[in-house]
Amino acid sequence: SRPVKKAGMPYAVANFLNSIVGAGIIGIPFALKECGLVAGLLLLTWVGYLTSQSVQMIVEMGRDLNVMDYEKLAEKIFGRKGYTTISIFMLILAFGAMVAYCVVIGDIIPEILGI
């Protein structure tokens, strides 16, 4: 069996930053390189605008329907299936984030403690 290669401090720091900031922000430079600076900035601006509009729509619908809970809003609009679907997706997102966090911490803690 081969000896286990340990990650260095720069790798541990990069992993930790990735868990804090998210993979999306770290992937932006690559995306800009692939599609070009002008097209990349235009697309980034467009996606930011669409995100802002969608969040605004969700907040306004919540106010109009007097519902301030995301899952309950889905239930009010789409019925019980909407509530269940949103809840499942939120569970998957939270579970994925937890797993990623555990992996990053598992990489970083031994490096910091010198284990």
C-alpha positions as CSV (number, residue, x, y, z in Angstrom):
1,S,0.0,0.0,0.0
2,R,1.1,3.5,-0.8
3,P,1.7,6.1,1.9
4,V,-1.1,8.7,2.1
5,K,0.0,12.1,0.7
6,K,-1.0,15.0,2.9
7,A,-2.2,18.3,1.5
8,G,-0.1,21.4,2.2
9,M,-1.2,24.6,3.9
10,P,-1.9,26.4,0.6
11,Y,-4.2,23.6,-0.4
12,A,-6.0,23.6,3.0
13,V,-6.5,27.4,2.8
14,A,-7.9,27.1,-0.8
15,N,-10.3,24.4,0.4
16,F,-11.4,26.5,3.3
17,L,-12.0,29.6,1.2
18,N,-13.9,27.4,-1.3
19,S,-16.2,26.3,1.5
20,I,-16.8,29.8,2.7
21,V,-17.2,31.6,-0.6
22,G,-18.7,28.8,-2.6
23,A,-17.6,27.1,-5.8
24,G,-19.5,29.6,-7.9
25,I,-17.4,32.6,-7.1
26,I,-14.2,30.6,-7.5
27,G,-15.4,29.4,-10.9
28,I,-16.0,32.9,-12.3
29,P,-12.4,33.5,-13.5
30,F,-12.5,30.3,-15.4
31,A,-15.9,31.2,-17.0
32,L,-14.6,34.6,-17.9
33,K,-11.5,33.1,-19.5
34,E,-13.6,30.6,-21.5
35,C,-16.2,33.1,-22.9
36,G,-14.1,36.2,-23.0
37,L,-14.0,39.2,-20.7
38,V,-16.8,41.2,-22.4
39,A,-19.2,38.3,-23.0
40,G,-18.4,37.0,-19.5
41,L,-19.2,40.3,-17.8
42,L,-22.4,40.7,-19.8
43,L,-23.5,37.2,-18.8
44,L,-22.5,37.8,-15.2
45,T,-24.5,41.0,-15.2
46,W,-27.5,39.3,-16.8
47,V,-27.5,36.4,-14.3
48,G,-27.2,38.9,-11.4
49,Y,-30.2,40.8,-12.8
50,L,-32.3,37.6,-13.2
51,T,-31.4,36.5,-9.7
52,S,-32.4,39.9,-8.3
53,Q,-35.7,39.8,-10.2
54,S,-36.5,36.3,-9.1
55,V,-35.8,37.1,-5.4
56,Q,-38.0,40.2,-5.7
57,M,-40.8,38.2,-7.2
58,I,-40.6,35.7,-4.3
59,V,-40.7,38.4,-1.7
60,E,-43.6,40.2,-3.4
61,M,-45.6,37.0,-3.7
62,G,-44.9,36.3,0.0
63,R,-46.2,39.8,0.9
64,D,-49.2,39.5,-1.3
65,L,-50.2,36.1,0.1
66,N,-49.2,37.0,3.6
67,V,-46.7,34.1,3.8
68,M,-43.2,34.8,5.0
69,D,-41.9,31.2,4.9
70,Y,-40.4,29.8,1.6
71,E,-41.8,26.3,2.0
72,K,-45.2,27.6,3.0
73,L,-45.2,30.0,0.0
74,A,-44.5,27.0,-2.3
75,E,-47.4,25.1,-0.6
76,K,-49.8,28.0,-1.0
77,I,-49.0,28.4,-4.7
78,F,-48.4,24.7,-5.7
79,G,-50.2,22.8,-3.0
80,R,-48.8,20.0,-0.9
81,K,-46.6,18.7,-3.8
82,G,-44.9,22.1,-4.0
83,Y,-44.2,22.0,-0.3
84,T,-42.8,18.5,-0.5
85,T,-40.7,19.3,-3.6
86,I,-39.2,22.4,-2.1
87,S,-38.5,20.7,1.2
88,I,-36.7,17.8,-0.5
89,F,-34.5,20.2,-2.6
90,M,-33.7,22.2,0.5
91,L,-32.7,19.0,2.3
92,I,-30.5,17.9,-0.6
93,L,-28.8,21.3,-0.6
94,A,-28.2,21.4,3.1
95,F,-26.9,17.8,3.1
96,G,-24.6,18.5,0.2
97,A,-23.2,21.6,2.0
98,M,-22.8,19.6,5.2
99,V,-20.8,16.9,3.4
100,A,-18.6,19.5,1.6
101,Y,-18.0,21.2,4.9
102,C,-17.0,18.0,6.6
103,V,-14.6,17.1,3.7
104,V,-13.0,20.5,3.9
105,I,-12.7,20.4,7.6
106,G,-11.2,16.9,7.4
107,D,-8.6,18.2,5.0
108,I,-7.8,21.3,7.0
109,I,-7.8,20.2,10.7
110,P,-5.0,17.6,10.3
111,E,-2.9,20.1,8.4
112,I,-3.3,22.8,11.1
113,L,-2.7,20.3,13.9
114,G,0.2,18.7,12.1
115,I,-1.3,15.2,12.3
